Amino acid sequence: MMNIDAINAIEHVELFLQGTSQAYFQLLSKQESYKWLGRTLNNFSYGRRSKREKGLLRAYMGKVTGYSRSQLMRLIARHRKHGKVFCCNYVRNKFSSKYTHEDVLLLAETDKLHDTLSGPATKKIFARAYAVFGQEEYKRLADISVAHIYNLRKSQTYVKRRRNFTKTKRIVATIGERRKPDPKGKPGFIRIDTVHQGDLDKQKGVYHINAVDEVTQFEVVLSVGKISEFYLIPILELLLETFPLKIINFHSDNGSEYINKTVAKLLNKLLIEFTKSRSRRTNDNALVEGKNAAIVRKHLGYGYIAQKWADEINKFNEEHLNPYINYHRPCFYPKTEEDHKGKIRKKYLYKDMMIPYEKLKSLPDASKYLKANISFEELDMLAYGMSDNEAASRMQEARKKLFSKILQTTPTETS
């Protein structure tokens, strides 16, 4: 450990600086540094030294204390004037305050009572309080300038008194209940979603409305040119009518095409419960979103289709696509199990795979879930009137004709 107090000659200072050119020193505290600087200036008689020796001493003192040259010059000048190095107490120049803490509180109280009037109006209130009503506490405020009223309103005392913090209230849509439906094994709980068929040159394509029953996976796909109320409500009425099941629950995501008063009025008229997906619960509508990919995108694609083709596509959906997926296309049905930790797990077994119509018929007392004017005898004619391959072949042929007609038009005609 180096003892710098042993350095008491200018030659020692020069050797010290040469041997510590890459080293830096700093004493522990400001007071300790100042005391050491005073001793060093006295011991070396700094004022009687030559210009070169003063430069060496300043470099030495700067190395030890870490102070800059300008700071050292200020401290040396202080030592020359007072004979010692000491800390100066800094006194900030500031204007005296005319208006007290109580005056600011009176301003805050007045603004609260009058719902924060303009500066001139507030000044008039203060002047009347003192001159007309004799309230002595308003004496200083009676002569306040209008501009200074606004200054006082920015002060911490005023802000703390006037500012109120309230939590941001979330906007609650009263249409539909935000929860996951629980069918308890009963059909008639449908999940619904919208699939958009792309854009081209800022022109919107056709929209597909996809609805799936949660228990039987009975599915209805219909298409519409626009999703405004004028177009959507007739399609929803047709969709609900197409299901052979009694519809108990209608569940959608939070899209505005469904969360509106017109749809709510329609469902209320049909005595259908309306629910919507919960925030950050992506599984609430996962069934229909999976069907969007497996059915709608697979059979109708991703490419742009102009809105004018909505009626043609709807005809294809009603005559071919919907009968095929409900009476001829097998689906997996989950088997729910609870593990030793209480976690619910779903298994999809081949032995549980069925056609949606077969799943409906397999339910206990299945006929009670059908609409009053529909019977299984009528539905059997649709289900068993042709084989699965024949139904798929007819659907493929109809789809080929539909898309040939759509693709024959130019992009200009399509839009």
C-alpha positions in Angstrom: 0.0 0.0 0.0 1.5 3.4 -1.0 1.9 6.1 1.7 1.5 9.4 -0.1 2.2 11.3 3.1 5.9 10.3 2.7 6.1 12.4 -0.5 7.4 15.7 0.8 9.8 17.0 -1.9 9.2 18.2 -5.5 11.6 15.4 -6.7 9.4 12.8 -5.0 6.3 14.3 -6.8 8.0 14.0 -10.2 9.0 10.4 -9.5 5.5 9.6 -8.3 3.9 11.0 -11.5 6.3 9.1 -13.7 5.7 5.8 -11.9 1.9 6.1 -11.8 1.1 7.5 -15.3 -1.6 4.8 -15.8 -3.0 4.8 -12.2 -5.8 6.8 -10.7 -6.4 7.6 -7.1 -9.2 9.1 -5.1 -9.5 9.7 -1.4 -12.5 8.4 0.5 -14.5 11.5 1.0 -14.8 15.2 0.0 -13.8 16.4 3.4 -10.8 14.1 3.5 -9.7 15.3 0.0 -10.1 19.0 1.0 -8.0 18.4 4.2 -5.3 16.6 2.2 -5.2 19.4 -0.4 -4.8 22.0 2.3 -1.9 20.1 3.9 -0.2 19.6 0.6 -0.4 23.2 -0.4 1.0 24.3 2.9 3.8 21.6 3.0 5.0 22.4 -0.5 4.6 26.2 -0.1 2.7 26.2 -3.4 2.6 30.0 -3.7 6.4 30.3 -3.8 7.0 27.6 -6.4 8.0 28.1 -10.0 5.5 27.7 -12.8 6.9 24.2 -13.7 6.8 23.1 -10.1 3.2 24.4 -9.7 2.2 22.4 -12.8 3.8 19.2 -11.2 2.0 19.8 -7.9 -1.4 20.4 -9.7 -0.9 17.1 -11.7 0.0 15.3 -8.4 -3.0 16.7 -6.5 -5.3 15.9 -9.5 -4.0 12.3 -9.7 -4.6 11.7 -6.0 -8.0 13.4 -5.6 -9.5 12.8 -9.1 -10.4 16.5 -9.4 -10.3 18.3 -12.7 -7.8 21.2 -13.4 -10.6 23.8 -13.1 -11.8 22.5 -9.8 -8.2 22.4 -8.4 -7.7 26.0 -9.5 -10.8 27.1 -7.6 -9.6 25.3 -4.5 -6.1 26.7 -4.7 -7.5 30.2 -5.1 -9.7 29.7 -2.0 -6.6 28.5 -0.1 -4.6 31.5 -1.2 -7.4 33.8 0.0 -8.4 32.1 3.2 -5.3 30.0 4.1 -7.3 26.8 4.0 -9.4 24.6 1.7 -13.0 24.2 2.9 -16.5 23.4 1.6 -18.7 26.3 0.7 -22.4 26.1 1.5 -24.3 26.8 -1.7 -27.2 29.2 -1.3 -29.6 29.3 -4.2 -31.1 32.7 -5.1 -34.9 32.6 -5.1 -37.8 34.8 -4.9 -39.7 35.1 -1.7 -43.1 33.5 -1.7 -46.0 35.9 -1.4 -48.7 33.2 -1.4 -48.6 30.7 1.4 -49.5 27.0 1.6 -52.9 28.0 3.0 -53.5 30.4 0.0 -53.0 27.5 -2.4 -55.4 25.3 -0.4 -58.0 28.1 -0.6 -57.6 28.3 -4.3 -58.0 24.5 -4.6 -61.1 24.6 -2.4 -62.6 27.5 -4.5 -61.9 25.7 -7.7 -63.6 22.6 -6.3 -66.7 24.5 -5.3 -67.0 26.4 -8.6 -65.8 23.6 -10.9 -62.6 25.4 -11.9 -63.6 28.8 -13.4 -61.4 30.8 -15.6 -58.6 32.9 -14.1 -60.4 36.2 -14.2 -63.6 34.7 -12.7 -61.6 33.1 -9.9 -59.9 36.4 -9.1 -63.3 38.1 -9.0 -64.5 35.4 -6.5 -61.4 36.2 -4.3 -62.0 40.0 -4.5 -65.6 39.6 -3.5 -64.8 37.2 -0.7 -62.5 39.9 0.9 -64.2 43.1 0.0 -67.9 42.2 0.0 -68.1 39.4 2.6 -65.2 40.4 4.8 -63.3 37.1 4.7 -59.8 38.0 5.9 -58.2 34.8 4.7 -58.7 35.9 1.2 -56.8 39.2 1.7 -53.7 38.2 -0.3 -55.6 36.3 -2.9 -57.8 39.3 -3.6 -54.9 41.1 -5.3 -53.5 38.0 -7.1 -52.8 38.4 -10.8 -54.7 36.2 -13.3 -51.5 34.7 -14.6 -50.4 33.6 -11.2 -53.6 31.8 -10.5 -52.6 29.4 -13.3 -49.1 29.1 -11.9 -50.5 28.1 -8.5 -52.8 25.6 -10.1 -49.6 23.8 -11.3 -48.0 23.6 -7.8 -47.7 20.3 -6.0 -49.9 21.4 -3.1 -52.7 22.3 -5.5 -52.3 19.1 -7.6 -52.3 16.8 -4.6 -55.5 18.4 -3.3 -57.5 18.5 -6.5 -56.3 15.4 -8.4 -58.4 12.2 -8.0 -57.3 8.9 -9.5 -59.9 6.4 -10.5 -59.4 3.0 -12.2 -60.2 2.9 -15.9 -63.6 1.3 -16.3 -63.8 -1.4 -18.9 -66.5 -1.0 -21.5 -69.1 -3.7 -20.9 -71.2 -4.7 -23.8 -74.6 -5.7 -22.4 -75.4 -7.9 -25.5 -74.7 -11.5 -24.9 -73.3 -13.2 -21.7 -69.5 -13.6 -21.7 -69.1 -17.3 -20.8 -68.4 -20.7 -22.3 -71.6 -22.7 -23.0 -72.0 -26.0 -21.2 -74.4 -28.3 -23.3 -74.0 -31.2 -20.9 -74.3 -33.7 -23.8 -77.4 -32.0 -25.3 -77.3 -30.9 -29.0 -78.5 -27.4 -30.0 -75.6 -25.4 -28.8 -74.0 -23.9 -31.9 -70.7 -22.1 -32.3 -70.6 -19.5 -35.1 -67.9 -17.6 -36.9 -67.3 -15.6 -40.1 -64.7 -16.5 -42.8 -63.7 -13.8 -45.3 -62.8 -14.8 -48.8 -60.0 -12.2 -49.4 -59.6 -8.7 -50.9 -58.6 -7.6 -54.4 -57.8 -4.0 -55.4 -59.5 -2.8 -52.2 -62.7 -4.7 -53.1 -64.0 -7.0 -50.3 -64.7 -10.6 -51.2 -67.6 -12.8 -50.2 -68.2 -13.9 -46.5 -68.9 -17.4 -45.3 -71.0 -17.9 -42.1 -70.0 -21.2 -40.5 -72.0 -22.7 -37.6 -71.3 -26.0 -35.8 -73.3 -27.8 -33.2 -70.9 -28.6 -30.3 -72.2 -32.0 -29.4 -73.0 -33.6 -32.8 -70.7 -31.4 -35.0 -73.7 -30.9 -37.3 -72.6 -28.0 -39.5 -74.2 -25.4 -41.7 -72.1 -23.1 -44.1 -73.8 -20.2 -45.8 -72.4 -17.3 -47.8 -73.2 -13.7 -48.0 -72.0 -10.7 -50.0 -71.7 -8.3 -47.1 -72.0 -8.6 -43.3 -74.1 -5.6 -42.8 -77.5 -6.1 -41.1 -79.4 -6.0 -44.4 -77.5 -9.0 -45.7 -76.7 -10.9 -42.5 -80.0 -11.2 -40.8 -81.7 -13.1 -43.6 -78.7 -15.4 -43.8 -78.8 -16.0 -40.0 -82.5 -16.8 -40.2 -81.9 -19.3 -43.0 -79.0 -20.8 -41.1 -81.0 -21.4 -37.9 -83.8 -22.8 -40.1 -81.4 -25.2 -41.9 -80.4 -27.0 -38.7 -82.8 -29.9 -38.0 -82.1 -29.4 -34.3 -83.8 -27.2 -31.9 -81.3 -24.4 -31.3 -80.8 -23.6 -27.6 -77.7 -21.5 -27.5 -75.9 -19.2 -30.0 -72.2 -18.6 -29.2 -69.9 -16.3 -31.1 -66.7 -14.5 -30.7 -66.7 -10.7 -30.0 -67.1 -9.6 -33.6 -69.5 -6.7 -34.2 -71.3 -8.6 -36.9 -72.9 -10.7 -34.2 -72.6 -8.5 -31.1 -75.3 -6.0 -32.0 -78.9 -5.3 -31.1 -80.4 -6.6 -34.4 -78.9 -10.1 -33.9 -79.8 -10.0 -30.2 -83.4 -9.1 -31.1 -83.6 -12.0 -33.6 -82.3 -14.6 -31.1 -84.5 -13.2 -28.4 -87.5 -13.6 -30.7 -86.5 -17.3 -31.3 -85.9 -17.8 -27.5 -82.3 -18.7 -28.2 -79.7 -17.9 -25.5 -76.9 -15.6 -26.7 -73.3 -16.1 -25.3 -69.9 -14.7 -26.4 -66.3 -15.7 -25.9 -64.4 -14.7 -22.8 -61.2 -12.6 -23.0 -58.0 -14.6 -23.3 -59.9 -17.9 -23.6 -59.1 -19.0 -27.1 -60.7 -22.4 -26.7 -64.2 -20.9 -26.2 -64.8 -20.8 -30.0 -62.1 -23.3 -31.0 -64.5 -25.9 -32.5 -65.9 -23.7 -35.2 -62.4 -22.1 -35.9 -61.1 -25.6 -36.5 -64.0 -26.3 -38.9 -63.2 -23.0 -40.7 -59.9 -24.6 -41.8 -61.1 -28.2 -42.3 -64.3 -27.4 -44.1 -64.6 -23.9 -45.4 -61.0 -23.3 -46.5 -60.5 -26.8 -47.7 -63.5 -26.7 -50.0 -63.8 -23.0 -50.9 -60.1 -22.1 -50.7 -58.3 -18.9 -49.7 -58.4 -16.9 -53.0 -60.5 -13.8 -53.7 -64.1 -14.4 -54.7 -66.2 -11.3 -55.6 -69.3 -10.6 -53.5 -71.6 -11.0 -56.5 -71.0 -14.8 -56.4 -72.5 -15.1 -52.9 -75.8 -16.5 -54.2 -74.1 -19.1 -56.5 -71.9 -20.2 -53.6 -74.9 -20.4 -51.3 -76.7 -22.6 -53.7 -73.7 -24.9 -53.8 -73.5 -24.9 -50.0 -77.2 -25.8 -49.6 -77.4 -28.5 -52.3 -74.0 -30.1 -52.0 -71.6 -29.0 -49.3 -73.9 -29.0 -46.2 -75.5 -32.4 -47.0 -72.0 -33.9 -47.6 -70.4 -32.8 -44.4 -73.4 -33.7 -42.2 -74.5 -37.0 -43.7 -71.3 -38.4 -45.4 -68.1 -37.0 -43.8 -66.8 -38.7 -40.7 -65.7 -36.7 -37.6 -63.7 -37.5 -34.5 -65.5 -37.0 -31.2 -63.5 -36.4 -28.1 -63.6 -38.7 -25.1 -63.0 -36.7 -21.9 -60.9 -38.1 -19.1 -59.6 -36.7 -15.8 -56.1 -37.6 -14.8 -54.7 -38.2 -11.2 -54.0 -34.4 -10.9 -57.5 -33.5 -11.8 -56.6 -32.1 -15.2 -59.2 -32.7 -18.0 -57.7 -34.4 -21.1 -59.4 -35.2 -24.4 -58.7 -38.3 -26.4 -59.8 -38.8 -30.0 -60.2 -42.6 -30.7 -61.0 -44.2 -34.0 -63.8 -46.3 -32.5 -65.6 -43.0 -31.6 -65.5 -41.6 -35.1 -68.9 -41.1 -36.7 -70.9 -39.1 -39.2 -72.6 -36.1 -37.5 -76.0 -37.5 -38.4 -75.1 -40.8 -36.8 -73.9 -39.0 -33.7 -77.2 -37.3 -33.5 -79.1 -40.5 -33.8 -76.9 -42.2 -31.2 -78.0 -39.8 -28.4 -80.5 -41.0 -25.9 -84.0 -39.9 -26.9 -82.5 -38.3 -29.9 -85.9 -37.5 -31.5 -86.8 -35.0 -28.8 -83.9 -32.7 -30.0 -85.4 -32.5 -33.5 -87.6 -29.6 -34.6 -91.3 -30.3 -34.5 -91.7 -30.5 -38.3 -88.7 -32.9 -38.8 -88.4 -36.6 -38.3 -85.6 -39.1 -38.6 -87.5 -40.8 -41.5 -87.1 -37.7 -43.6 -83.5 -37.3 -42.6 -82.7 -41.0 -43.3 -83.6 -40.3 -46.9 -80.9 -37.6 -47.1 -78.4 -39.7 -45.2 -78.8 -43.1 -47.0 -80.2 -42.0 -50.4 -76.6 -42.3 -51.8 -73.3 -43.6 -50.7 -70.6 -41.4 -49.2 -68.4 -41.6 -52.3 -71.3 -40.8 -54.5 -72.2 -37.7 -52.4 -68.5 -36.6 -52.4 -68.3 -37.1 -56.2 -71.4 -35.0 -56.8 -70.1 -32.3 -54.4 -66.7 -32.2 -56.3 -68.4 -32.0 -59.7 -70.6 -29.1 -58.5 -67.7 -27.3 -57.0 -65.7 -27.7 -60.2 -68.5 -26.1 -62.2 -68.9 -23.3 -59.7 -65.2 -22.4 -59.7 -65.0 -22.7 -63.5 -67.7 -20.1 -63.8 -66.0 -17.8 -61.2 -62.6 -18.1 -62.8 -63.8 -17.5 -66.3 -64.5 -13.8 -65.4 -61.7 -11.3 -65.4 -60.6 -9.5 -62.2 -62.5 -6.4 -63.4 -65.7 -8.4 -63.8 -65.2 -10.2 -60.6 -65.0 -7.0 -58.6 
